[in-house]
């Protein structure tokens, strides 16, 4: 099975829309090359000609408000002072005053897209889980007066990834479908090496970053209440998904009574890569994991 996150690599010197560009071939001067690269990147991140995504069902609407300002690709402030984090997605990050933090690729383009989608708009928040985070931000799905769903628009353009939490998983299935379509079409971030889906064998190169990692499960185990989903024979070096004792009941409900049922299946997991012996992602809720081959 060819996973839908695969990116075909161009030969050295070829131009790829949205990619990290190699040196131009002979005959291109630097100014010409930069102009061509910019044009192709704009094409890759432009709004695609597809129907608008619909807000997932079952969410509860809150009090609407007018947009006042936009901080980045997934955070804005309403005129009444509410700072809203677009729940369920992660846009490329900007420094926002953090010393030494480098903007992720297409972070400015993502912010510009949210500005364009929300400027002058009366936005309605919709809730399907926790309504506030520890920073005091409102956690909500946002729609405009014309019904347009902002999370759906950003995922469709390839300017955000799905990013759920245990207390906020509403709409995950709908958001994953939009992300998969954008990735298959190589829109926005999905045209870049920086965001591609990683094979489990290379996960150790990306410790400390948020990644999508996939591979075939070789074994599972539960040790002192903690679950382990292993992607190699050597647990000291190979990639592993871990599940705390506290979180395991959620996984039993989603995947069955035993993690052993996942053995031999191809999975994709997303989260922050840590080192715990080998590279590891801790899964706190089953929505972090996609079963690619049932």
C-alpha positions as CSV (number, residue, x, y, z in Angstrom):
1,X,0.0,0.0,0.0
2,X,1.3,3.4,-0.9
3,X,0.6,5.8,2.0
4,X,-1.2,9.0,1.1
5,X,1.5,11.1,2.8
6,X,4.2,10.0,0.3
7,X,6.2,12.8,-1.5
8,X,8.0,12.1,-4.7
9,X,11.5,13.6,-4.7
10,X,12.5,15.7,-7.7
11,X,16.0,15.3,-9.2
12,X,18.7,17.7,-8.0
13,X,18.0,21.1,-9.5
14,X,14.4,20.6,-10.5
15,X,11.7,23.0,-9.2
16,X,9.0,21.7,-7.0
17,X,6.0,23.8,-5.9
18,X,6.3,24.5,-2.2
19,X,9.5,22.5,-1.7
20,X,12.9,23.6,-0.4
21,X,14.4,24.6,-3.7
22,X,17.8,23.4,-5.0
23,X,20.1,25.6,-7.0
24,X,18.7,26.6,-10.4
25,X,19.9,24.9,-13.5
26,X,22.3,26.7,-15.8
27,X,20.5,29.3,-17.7
28,X,18.4,30.6,-14.7
29,X,19.7,33.6,-12.8
30,X,18.9,33.9,-9.1
31,X,16.2,36.6,-9.6
32,X,14.4,34.4,-12.2
33,X,14.6,31.4,-10.0
34,X,13.3,33.2,-6.9
35,X,10.4,34.5,-8.9
36,X,9.5,31.1,-10.3
37,X,9.8,29.5,-6.9
38,X,7.5,32.1,-5.4
39,X,4.9,31.7,-8.1
40,X,4.8,27.9,-7.7
41,X,4.5,28.2,-3.9
42,X,1.6,30.6,-4.4
43,X,-0.1,28.1,-6.7
44,X,0.5,25.3,-4.1
45,X,-1.1,27.2,-1.3
46,X,-4.0,28.9,-3.1
47,X,-7.5,27.9,-2.2
48,X,-8.4,24.7,-4.2
49,X,-11.5,24.6,-6.4
50,X,-13.4,22.2,-4.2
51,X,-16.7,22.5,-2.3
52,X,-16.7,24.1,1.1
53,X,-16.3,21.6,4.0
54,X,-19.3,21.4,6.3
55,X,-19.2,21.8,10.1
56,X,-19.3,18.4,11.8
57,X,-22.7,17.6,13.4
58,X,-23.4,17.6,17.1
59,X,-21.5,20.7,18.2
60,X,-23.1,23.4,20.4
61,X,-23.1,27.0,19.2
62,X,-21.9,29.9,21.4
63,X,-22.2,33.6,21.3
64,X,-20.9,35.1,18.0
65,X,-18.4,37.9,17.7
66,X,-16.6,40.0,15.1
67,X,-13.0,39.3,14.3
68,X,-10.6,41.9,15.7
69,X,-7.2,40.4,15.0
70,X,-5.3,37.3,13.9
71,X,-2.2,36.0,15.7
72,X,-1.3,33.1,13.6
73,X,-2.9,30.4,11.4
74,X,-5.0,28.9,14.2
75,X,-5.5,31.7,16.7
76,X,-7.5,34.9,16.5
77,X,-9.1,37.5,18.8
78,X,-12.8,38.6,18.7
79,X,-13.8,42.2,19.3
80,X,-15.2,41.4,22.7
81,X,-11.7,40.2,23.8
82,X,-12.2,36.5,23.5
83,X,-9.0,34.9,22.2
84,X,-10.0,31.8,20.2
85,X,-7.8,28.8,19.5
86,X,-9.2,26.9,16.5
87,X,-9.6,23.6,18.1
88,X,-8.7,20.4,16.3
89,X,-6.0,21.8,14.0
90,X,-2.4,22.9,14.2
91,X,-1.2,25.5,11.8
92,X,2.5,26.1,11.0
93,X,3.9,28.0,14.0
94,X,5.2,31.6,14.1
95,X,7.7,32.8,16.7
96,X,5.2,35.2,18.4
97,X,7.9,36.7,20.6
98,X,9.6,33.4,21.6
99,X,13.4,34.0,21.6
100,X,15.3,31.7,19.2
101,X,12.1,30.2,17.7
102,X,12.2,29.9,13.9
103,X,8.9,30.1,12.0
104,X,7.8,26.8,10.5
105,X,7.5,26.8,6.7
106,X,4.3,28.4,5.4
107,X,3.5,29.9,8.8
108,X,3.0,33.4,7.3
109,X,0.8,31.9,4.5
110,X,-1.3,30.1,7.0
111,X,-1.8,33.3,9.0
112,X,-2.7,35.2,5.8
113,X,-5.3,32.6,4.9
114,X,-7.0,32.9,8.3
115,X,-6.9,36.7,8.0
116,X,-8.6,36.4,4.6
117,X,-11.2,33.9,5.9
118,X,-12.1,36.0,9.0
119,X,-11.6,39.6,8.1
120,X,-14.8,41.6,8.7
121,X,-16.6,38.4,9.6
122,X,-19.1,37.7,12.4
123,X,-17.9,34.3,13.7
124,X,-19.8,31.8,15.7
125,X,-17.9,29.4,18.1
126,X,-19.1,25.8,18.2
127,X,-18.1,23.5,21.1
128,X,-17.7,19.7,21.3
129,X,-15.4,19.3,24.3
130,X,-13.4,21.5,26.7
131,X,-14.2,25.1,26.1
132,X,-11.0,26.7,27.5
133,X,-7.3,25.9,27.7
134,X,-4.8,26.6,30.5
135,X,-3.9,29.9,28.7
136,X,-7.5,31.2,29.0
137,X,-8.1,30.8,25.3
138,X,-11.5,29.7,24.0
139,X,-11.4,26.3,22.3
140,X,-13.9,26.3,19.4
141,X,-14.7,25.4,15.9
142,X,-15.6,28.7,14.1
143,X,-18.1,29.4,11.3
144,X,-18.9,32.5,9.4
145,X,-22.3,34.0,8.9
146,X,-22.3,32.3,5.4
147,X,-21.8,28.9,7.1
148,X,-18.1,28.5,6.1
149,X,-16.2,26.4,8.6
150,X,-12.7,27.9,9.2
151,X,-11.0,24.7,10.3
152,X,-12.3,22.9,7.2
153,X,-11.1,25.7,4.9
154,X,-7.6,25.7,6.3
155,X,-7.3,21.9,6.2
156,X,-8.6,21.8,2.6
157,X,-6.0,24.4,1.6
158,X,-3.3,22.3,3.2
159,X,-2.4,25.0,5.7
160,X,-3.0,23.1,8.9
161,X,-2.8,19.5,10.2
162,X,-5.3,17.7,12.5
163,X,-4.3,18.1,16.1
164,X,-6.7,16.6,18.7
165,X,-6.7,16.3,22.5
166,X,-8.3,13.8,24.8
167,X,-10.9,16.4,25.9
168,X,-11.5,17.7,22.3
169,X,-12.0,15.1,19.6
170,X,-15.3,16.2,18.0
171,X,-15.1,16.3,14.3
172,X,-11.9,14.3,14.1
173,X,-13.2,11.9,11.4
174,X,-14.3,14.8,9.2
175,X,-11.0,16.7,9.7
176,X,-8.9,13.6,8.9
177,X,-10.8,13.2,5.6
178,X,-10.1,16.8,4.6
179,X,-6.4,16.4,5.6
180,X,-6.0,13.2,3.6
181,X,-7.5,14.9,0.5
182,X,-5.1,17.9,0.8
183,X,-2.2,15.6,1.3
184,X,-3.1,13.4,-1.7
185,X,-3.2,16.6,-3.8
186,X,0.0,17.9,-2.3
187,X,-1.6,21.2,-1.3
188,X,0.2,23.7,0.9
189,X,2.3,22.1,3.6
190,X,1.9,18.6,2.0
191,X,4.2,19.7,-0.9
192,X,7.0,20.2,1.6
193,X,9.6,17.8,2.9
194,X,9.3,19.5,6.3
195,X,5.8,18.1,6.8
196,X,5.8,14.8,5.1
197,X,4.7,11.6,6.8
198,X,7.8,9.9,8.4
199,X,8.5,6.2,8.2
200,X,9.0,4.7,11.6
201,X,12.6,3.8,10.8
202,X,13.6,7.5,10.6
203,X,11.6,8.8,13.6
204,X,14.8,9.1,15.7
205,X,16.0,12.0,13.5
206,X,13.1,14.2,14.5
207,X,13.1,14.1,18.3
208,X,11.5,17.2,19.9
209,X,9.2,17.9,16.9
210,X,5.6,17.2,16.0
211,X,5.4,14.5,13.4
212,X,3.2,12.0,11.6
213,X,4.8,8.6,11.8
214,X,3.7,5.3,10.2
215,X,4.7,1.7,10.0
216,X,3.7,-1.9,10.6
217,X,3.3,-3.0,14.2
218,X,5.7,-5.9,15.1
219,X,4.5,-6.5,18.7
220,X,2.6,-5.1,21.6
221,X,3.0,-5.4,25.3
222,X,1.7,-4.1,28.6
223,X,4.3,-3.5,31.4
224,X,3.2,-2.2,34.8
225,X,0.0,-1.0,33.3
226,X,1.6,1.0,30.5
227,X,0.9,-0.1,26.9
228,X,3.5,-0.4,24.2
229,X,3.0,-0.6,20.5
230,X,6.3,-1.6,18.9
231,X,7.5,-1.0,15.3
232,X,10.8,-3.0,15.5
233,X,12.5,-5.9,17.3
234,X,14.8,-3.7,19.5
235,X,12.7,-1.6,22.0
236,X,15.9,0.3,23.0
237,X,16.3,1.8,19.5
238,X,13.1,1.3,17.4
239,X,10.0,3.5,17.3
240,X,7.3,2.9,19.9
241,X,3.8,4.3,20.7
242,X,3.2,4.3,24.5
243,X,-0.1,4.5,26.3
244,X,-0.4,5.3,30.0
245,X,-2.4,3.1,32.4
246,X,-4.8,6.0,32.8
247,X,-5.4,6.3,29.0
248,X,-5.7,2.6,28.2
249,X,-9.5,2.3,28.8
250,X,-10.1,4.8,25.9
251,X,-8.0,2.6,23.6
252,X,-9.8,-0.6,24.7
253,X,-13.1,1.0,23.7
254,X,-11.7,2.0,20.3
255,X,-9.5,-1.0,19.4
256,X,-10.8,-3.9,21.5
257,X,-9.8,-5.4,24.8
258,X,-6.3,-6.1,23.8
259,X,-3.6,-4.0,22.1
260,X,-2.4,-7.3,20.6
261,X,-5.2,-6.9,18.0
262,X,-3.1,-4.2,16.4
263,X,-0.1,-6.5,15.8
264,X,0.7,-6.8,12.1
265,X,-1.4,-3.7,11.2
266,X,-0.1,-0.6,9.5
267,X,-0.7,2.5,11.6
268,X,-0.1,6.2,11.4
269,X,0.3,8.1,14.7
270,X,0.8,11.8,15.2
271,X,2.3,13.6,18.2
272,X,5.4,15.0,19.7
273,X,8.4,12.7,19.3
274,X,10.4,12.1,22.5
275,X,13.2,9.7,23.4
276,X,12.3,6.9,25.8
277,X,15.0,4.4,25.0
278,X,14.2,4.7,21.2
279,X,12.0,7.4,19.6
280,X,8.5,7.4,21.1
281,X,5.1,9.2,20.8
282,X,2.8,9.0,23.7
283,X,-0.8,8.5,22.6
284,X,-3.3,10.0,25.0
285,X,-6.4,9.2,23.0
286,X,-7.2,6.9,20.1
287,X,-7.9,9.7,17.6
288,X,-4.1,10.2,17.4
289,X,-3.9,6.8,15.6
290,X,-5.1,6.0,12.1
291,X,-5.4,2.3,11.2
292,X,-4.3,2.2,7.5
293,X,-4.6,-1.5,6.9
294,X,-7.4,-3.2,8.9
